[in-house]
C-alpha cells in the first residue's frame, strides 16, 4: 500500500511563541499519519505540535536543524478524520515563523517515518524506496528578517533530491510537488535558502496472503 498525500494546512506569525493552524479536512483513507513543519528564525527549542484530540507529536529523528536552520519536523500516526485543527508552540519568540501540517494515508502504523535529514543548501536528498513518500519543509529569507516557508512531497518513486528555488514571495520546488507556502513579506526579491528538513513517510506493509488449505482426500473404508 503506497503512501499518498491526503490534506494540508499552514499559517505564519511574527514575534510569537505559538501558532494555531487553520481547520482542514482529514480524509478517511486507511493507515493515516501526520507531519508538522516548524520553519523558525532562531532555534527549535521546545517545539511541540498536536493535531486535534491526538496526543502530541514527536520530533522526527534527524530533522532537527537546531540553531543551524531553525527547522524541525514532528509526526505521529493518527486515527482522526474530518475537520481538524492543529497547534504548535515553542520556547523562544521567533521574528518570523511558518507552521504547517500534512496528513498522509497508506503509512506504516508501526514505523511511519525514517531517514530524517536536514541541510542548509538549496537541495536536500531524502533516502526512500518506491511506494514510500518523501516530504520536506523549506525556509528562506531576504533583506534581513523577511522570511517565507513552504512544504512539498516527492514523487513516491524512491530516493529524490528536493530542490527549492524562486523569489521570496513565490518559493517553489522544481523537482517535486509543492503543497503549502506562507510568506512573511510581499517583497519580490531573490531569496536565500537557509534551511531544509526532510523525511521519508514509510508505506504500510502489504497484507499477508491467506495460505491455501490443502485437504487430504477421504478414503472410504
C-alpha positions in Angstrom: 0.0 0.0 0.0 1.8 3.2 -1.2 1.9 6.3 1.0 0.0 9.2 -0.6 -0.6 12.8 0.3 -4.0 13.5 1.9 -4.5 17.1 3.2 -2.7 20.1 4.5 -3.0 23.5 6.2 -0.5 26.2 7.2 -0.1 29.7 8.7 2.6 32.1 9.8 3.3 34.5 12.6 5.6 37.3 13.7 7.2 37.6 17.2 5.1 34.7 18.6 5.7 31.5 20.6 2.7 29.6 19.2 0.6 29.1 16.1 -3.0 27.8 15.5 -3.2 26.0 12.2 -6.5 26.7 10.4 -9.0 23.9 10.1 -8.7 21.4 7.3 -10.3 18.1 6.3 -8.5 14.9 7.0 -9.6 12.1 4.7 -10.8 8.6 5.7 -8.2 6.6 3.9 -6.6 3.7 5.8 -3.3 4.0 7.7 -3.1 7.7 8.4 -0.1 9.7 9.6 0.6 13.4 10.1 3.7 15.6 9.8 4.1 19.1 11.3 6.6 21.5 9.8 8.2 24.2 12.1 10.1 26.7 10.0 11.5 29.2 12.5 14.0 32.0 12.7 16.4 31.4 15.5 16.1 27.9 17.0 13.9 24.9 17.6 14.0 24.8 21.4 10.8 23.3 22.9 8.9 22.9 19.7 5.7 20.9 20.2 2.8 20.1 17.9 -0.6 18.3 18.0 -3.5 17.5 15.7 -7.0 17.7 17.2 -7.5 15.4 20.1 -4.4 13.3 19.3 -1.5 13.1 21.8 1.4 15.4 21.0 3.6 14.6 18.0 7.2 13.6 18.5 10.3 15.2 16.9 11.2 13.0 13.8 14.8 11.8 14.3 17.3 13.5 12.1 15.2 16.5 11.1 16.0 18.9 13.9 18.3 21.6 12.5 18.6 23.4 15.8 20.2 26.8 15.7 21.7 26.0 12.3 18.5 26.0 10.3 15.8 26.6 12.9 13.7 23.9 11.2 12.3 20.7 12.6 9.6 18.2 11.6 7.3 16.3 14.1 4.9 13.5 13.4 2.8 10.6 14.5 0.1 8.2 13.3 -3.5 9.3 13.6 -7.0 7.9 13.5 -8.6 11.3 13.2 -10.8 12.2 10.2 -13.0 15.1 9.1 -12.4 18.7 10.1 -9.4 19.2 12.3 -7.2 22.0 13.6 -3.6 21.7 14.7 -1.5 23.7 17.1 2.3 24.4 17.5 4.3 26.0 20.3 7.9 26.6 21.2 10.0 28.3 23.9 11.6 31.4 22.3 9.8 34.0 20.3 10.6 33.9 16.6 10.9 37.1 14.5 9.1 35.2 11.7 7.8 31.6 11.8 5.8 29.3 9.5 3.9 26.3 10.7 2.2 23.7 8.5 0.8 20.2 8.8 0.2 17.5 6.2 -1.6 14.2 6.6 -0.9 11.0 4.6 -2.7 7.7 4.0 -1.1 4.4 3.4 1.6 5.0 6.1 3.2 2.3 8.2 1.5 2.3 11.6 4.5 0.8 13.4 7.3 2.8 11.9 5.8 5.7 9.9 8.9 7.7 9.4 12.6 7.1 8.7 15.6 8.7 7.0 15.1 12.1 8.6 17.7 14.7 7.4 18.4 18.4 7.2 20.7 20.8 5.4 21.3 24.5 4.6 21.8 24.3 0.8 19.1 24.7 -1.9 18.8 20.9 -2.3 18.2 18.0 0.0 18.3 14.3 -0.8 15.9 12.1 1.1 16.5 8.4 1.0 13.4 6.4 0.1 12.0 3.4 -1.7 9.3 3.1 -4.3 5.9 3.4 -2.7 7.1 5.5 0.2 6.7 9.2 0.0 9.3 11.9 0.8 8.5 15.3 2.1 10.5 18.4 3.0 9.9 21.8 4.7 12.0 24.7 3.4 12.6 28.3 4.7 14.2 31.2 3.0 15.0 34.9 3.8 16.0 38.1 2.1 16.6 41.7 3.3 17.2 40.8 6.9 14.2 39.2 8.7 11.9 38.7 5.7 11.0 35.0 5.6 8.9 32.6 3.7 8.4 28.9 4.2 6.9 26.0 2.3 6.3 22.2 2.3 6.3 19.7 -0.5 6.3 15.9 -1.3 8.3 13.8 -3.7 7.0 11.6 -6.5 7.0 8.4 -4.5 9.4 6.6 -6.7 12.4 6.3 -4.4 15.3 8.5 -3.2 14.8 12.0 -4.5 16.6 15.3 -4.4 14.2 18.1 -3.3 15.5 21.3 -4.9 14.0 24.7 -3.9 14.1 27.9 -5.9 12.2 31.1 -6.6 11.6 34.6 -5.3 10.8 35.4 -1.7 7.1 35.8 -2.4 7.0 32.6 -4.6 9.2 30.0 -3.0 8.7 26.9 -5.2 10.1 23.4 -5.7 11.2 22.4 -9.1 11.7 18.7 -8.6 8.6 17.8 -6.6 5.1 18.9 -5.8 4.5 21.9 -3.5 1.6 21.8 -1.1 1.8 24.9 1.1 3.5 28.2 1.0 3.4 31.0 3.6 5.1 34.4 3.1 6.5 36.8 5.6 6.6 39.6 3.0 5.4 40.7 -0.4 8.9 41.8 -1.3 9.7 40.3 -4.7 13.4 39.9 -4.3 15.6 36.8 -4.7 15.5 34.6 -1.7 18.3 32.8 0.2 17.5 29.3 1.3 18.7 28.9 4.9 17.3 25.5 5.7 15.5 22.4 4.6 14.4 19.4 6.7 13.1 16.2 5.1 11.8 12.7 6.0 10.6 9.6 4.3 7.0 8.5 5.1 7.1 4.7 5.1 4.3 2.8 3.3 2.2 0.3 5.1 3.2 -3.3 4.9 1.4 -5.3 2.3 -1.3 -7.5 3.8 -0.1 -11.1 4.2 -1.7 -13.6 1.9 -4.1 -16.3 3.2 -2.3 -19.6 3.0 -4.0 -22.3 1.0 -5.6 -25.1 3.0 -4.9 -28.4 1.3 -7.4 -31.1 2.1 -6.4 -34.7 2.1 -8.7 -37.0 0.1 -11.1 -39.1 2.3 -10.7 -42.7 1.5 -13.8 -44.8 2.2 -13.3 -47.9 4.4 
